[in-house]
Amino acid sequence: MAAGSGDVRRPGPFSWLWYAMGGALPVRFSPWVLHDTTTRTWALRHVLRSMVQLAVPITLVLLLVPGEFWIRGMAALGGVFLGLFFSLAYMPETTENRVKRAGYRPGTATAIRDRAAQERQARESERRRTASAKRAARYRDRQGR
């Protein structure tokens, strides 16, 4: 596990921008990197980081490529779709690489997400069992049993 585990300190805006562009954060942010890649919204966070990475080339295409704006816009839109396609295709690998650079063992983020999914599934299963038992009891009461 990474050094500095414990409190989860969020990086500042410039550090986060560096992180979003693929840079490594200092060790003191390792717990936050693990949180960022394992929280319930990890996929949305990944897409946001991908959009930040795509912003630079898309902006350059829109501003510097000659031609009508609608043509540049369509080219930029195609680039966004293609970039997001590859980003989503390699999402687990990319997040594992971020976690590895933060000092954790490979597979840590996936294991944490899988464990959290199993816990959510167990809670949901218990909730459904309880609701089913309540419905069955109400049914029996109405039948006079």
N, C-alpha and C positions, 0 to 999 in steps of 0.2 A: 504494500500500500504506500501511497505517497507520503512524503514528509509533510508535516503541517496539517494533518488530518484533524478534524475537530470542528471549529467554527467555520461556517460557510460565509466567506466574504465575497461580495460581488465586485467585479472589476469596474473601474471607471469607464466613461464613454470611449475614450481613446484606446484604452486597453481592450475593451470589448470589440471595438472596430478592428483592431489588430487580430484578435482571436477569431472574429468572423471572417476575416480575410485569409485565415489559415495559419496564423502565427501562434506560437506557444506562449502561454502565460507563465508568470513566475510561480514558483512552488506554493506560495501562500494562497493561490487561487485554485489549487488542485481540488479541494472539496467542492468548490463551486462548479468546476468543469464536470465532475462526476454527477453533481446534481443536475446540471444543464443537460446532460446526455442521458439521464435516467428518469427524470420527472415525467409525470403523466403527459405533459405537452412537448416531449422531446422531439417529436416529428415536426411539429409546427415551428419549434425553435430552429431545427435544421433547415427548414424551408426558408425561414427568415435570414439565416446566415447565407444561404445560397443566393437569395435575392440581393443581399449586400454585395456578394462577390460578382454577381452579374451586372450590378449597377455601373461599374466603371466601363466595361466594354460597350454596354448598351448606350451609355451617355456619349462615348466617343463616336459610335456609329451615328447617333442622331445629330451630333454637332459637326463632325468633320467630313463625313462621306458626302461627296457631291451628289446632287440629284434632288428630285422633288421630295418633300417631307414625307408624303404618304408612302413612298417607296422605301425610304429609310426607316420609317415606322414599322412597315411590314417586315423588313429585314430584322429589325430589332425584336419584334414580337416573335419571329421564328427563332431567333437566337435564345430568347427567354424560354420558349417551349422546349427547345433542344437541351438547353442547360438544365432546366428543371427535370427533364426526363432522366438525364444521366445522374443528376444529384439524387433523385428519388431511388434510382436503381441501385446506387451504391451507398445509401443512407446508413445501414448498419455498419458497414466497413469504415466509413468516414468517421462516424461517432466513436467507434472502437479505437481508431487511430488517434483521435483527440484525447481519449482517456489514457491511452498508452503514453502519449507525450506528456500527460500530466503526472505520470509516475505510477500508474496503476497497471496491474497485469492485464494482458490481452484477454478479452472475454468478460471482464468485470462488468461493464455496462450492460451487456446482453444478459448476464446472469441476474443482475439486479432488476432489470425490466421484466424478465421472465418470472422471478420470484414475486414481484409486485402484481403481475397479471394473475398468478395463481392465487394470491391472497384476495384480490378483487373478485375472482371467480368463486372462491370459497364463501366470501361474504354474500355475494349475490345468490348463490345456491342456498345458503342458510336463510336468507330473506325470503326466497321463493318457497322453501319448505314451511316456514312459519306462516306465510300467507295462505298456503294450501291447507295447512292444518286448521287455520281459523275459518276458511271457507267450508271445510268438511264439518267442523263443529256447528257452524250456522245451519248447514244443510240438515244435519242430524236433529238439531233443535226444532227446525221447521217440520220435520217428519214425525216428531214426537217420540223419538227413540231415546 
